[in-house]
């Protein structure tokens, strides 16, 4: 049930990101909602399942976005692995530590994604300040807002809904 719910949320997110992403963009920067939902699905599924979701939806995101196929996939798998390793036996109650590891996972995702795409074409500082940092901050703010809005039972590892 949780896996089906995570797949449904990720598919819906990819469609909405593609259709409505331009409406909330600021200077061609919009939050990447699928990685937000993918990291939240770490609470809903097991380690292998969420890594498989990262592979499938990372590849779909690359294809839909028209970016280098494999860049988003690899970045999503690394970010999910880091985040899932942290939350294996943790609960939502560790809010400050949760935000730090969530931000770290997002930063890892955007760093890998943009460095793979732009390596050799721009300087590292240019990639960081022009692409990684603005998208990271916007996505982190969107993730924090979503985290505060969503009900707590979604993140409860003991509940069987």
C-alpha positions in Angstrom: 0.0 0.0 0.0 2.8 2.4 0.9 4.8 1.6 -2.2 1.7 2.1 -4.4 1.1 5.5 -2.7 4.7 6.5 -3.3 4.5 5.5 -6.9 1.3 7.4 -7.4 2.7 10.6 -5.7 5.9 10.5 -7.8 4.0 10.0 -11.0 1.6 12.8 -10.2 4.6 15.0 -9.2 6.4 14.4 -12.5 3.3 15.3 -14.5 2.5 18.4 -12.4 6.2 19.5 -12.6 6.1 19.2 -16.3 2.8 21.0 -16.8 2.9 23.6 -14.1 6.6 24.1 -13.4 6.8 27.3 -15.4 4.1 29.0 -13.4 6.1 29.0 -10.2 9.5 29.6 -11.6 11.5 32.6 -10.7 14.0 33.6 -13.5 13.9 30.1 -14.9 14.5 28.5 -11.5 11.8 26.3 -10.2 11.8 23.7 -7.3 12.3 20.1 -8.3 9.2 18.6 -6.7 10.0 15.0 -7.7 13.1 14.9 -5.6 11.1 16.3 -2.6 8.6 13.6 -3.0 11.3 11.0 -3.6 13.0 11.9 -0.4 9.7 11.8 1.5 9.0 8.4 0.1 12.0 7.1 2.0 9.6 7.0 5.0 7.1 5.0 3.0 9.1 2.2 1.5 12.1 0.0 2.2 15.7 0.7 1.1 15.6 -1.4 -2.1 12.2 -0.1 -3.1 13.1 3.6 -2.7 16.4 3.1 -4.7 14.3 1.4 -7.4 11.9 4.4 -7.4 14.9 6.7 -7.6 16.2 4.9 -10.6 12.9 4.8 -12.4 11.7 8.3 -11.7 15.2 9.8 -12.1 15.3 8.3 -15.6 11.8 9.6 -16.4 12.7 13.0 -15.1 15.7 13.1 -17.3 13.7 12.0 -20.4 10.8 14.5 -19.7 13.2 17.3 -18.9 15.4 16.7 -21.9 18.5 16.6 -19.9 21.4 14.1 -20.1 19.8 10.7 -19.4 21.4 9.2 -16.4 22.4 12.5 -14.6 19.2 12.8 -12.6 19.1 9.1 -12.1 22.6 8.9 -10.6 22.0 12.0 -8.5 18.7 10.7 -7.2 20.1 7.3 -6.3 23.0 8.9 -4.4 20.7 11.4 -2.6 18.2 8.7 -1.6 20.9 6.4 -0.4 22.4 9.1 1.9 19.0 10.1 3.2 17.6 6.6 3.6 20.8 5.6 5.5 20.2 8.4 8.0 16.5 7.7 8.6 16.6 3.9 8.8 15.7 3.9 12.5 14.9 7.5 13.1 11.5 9.1 13.5 10.2 12.5 12.6 10.8 13.8 16.1 14.4 14.8 15.4 13.3 17.8 13.4 16.5 19.9 13.3 18.7 16.9 12.5 16.1 15.8 9.9 16.4 19.1 8.2 20.1 19.0 8.1 20.2 15.6 6.5 17.4 16.5 4.1 19.3 19.6 3.0 22.4 17.5 2.6 20.6 15.0 0.4 19.1 17.8 -1.7 22.5 19.5 -2.0 24.1 16.1 -3.0 21.4 15.7 -5.6 21.8 19.1 -7.2 25.6 19.0 -7.0 25.8 15.6 -8.8 23.1 16.6 -11.3 24.6 19.9 -12.4 28.2 18.9 -12.3 27.5 15.9 -14.5 25.6 18.1 -17.0 27.9 21.1 -17.1 31.3 19.7 -16.3 33.9 20.9 -18.8 31.6 23.8 -20.1 31.6 26.1 -17.1 33.9 26.7 -14.1 33.0 25.0 -10.9 32.2 28.3 -9.2 29.9 29.3 -12.1 28.1 26.0 -11.8 27.7 26.3 -8.1 26.5 29.9 -7.9 24.5 29.9 -11.1 22.7 26.6 -11.0 23.2 24.6 -7.8 22.7 27.2 -5.1 19.5 28.9 -6.4 17.7 25.7 -7.2 18.8 24.2 -3.9 17.5 27.1 -1.9 14.2 27.3 -3.7 13.6 23.5 -3.5 14.6 23.5 0.2 12.1 26.2 1.0 9.4 24.3 -1.0 10.3 21.1 0.9 10.1 22.8 4.2 6.7 24.2 3.4 5.5 20.8 2.2 6.9 19.1 5.3 5.1 21.4 7.6 1.8 21.0 5.8 1.8 17.2 5.4 0.2 15.2 8.3 2.6 13.5 10.7 1.3 10.0 10.1 2.9 9.9 6.7 6.3 9.9 8.4 5.5 7.5 11.2 7.4 4.3 10.6 5.3 2.2 13.0 1.9 3.0 11.6 0.3 0.5 9.2 -1.9 2.6 7.0 
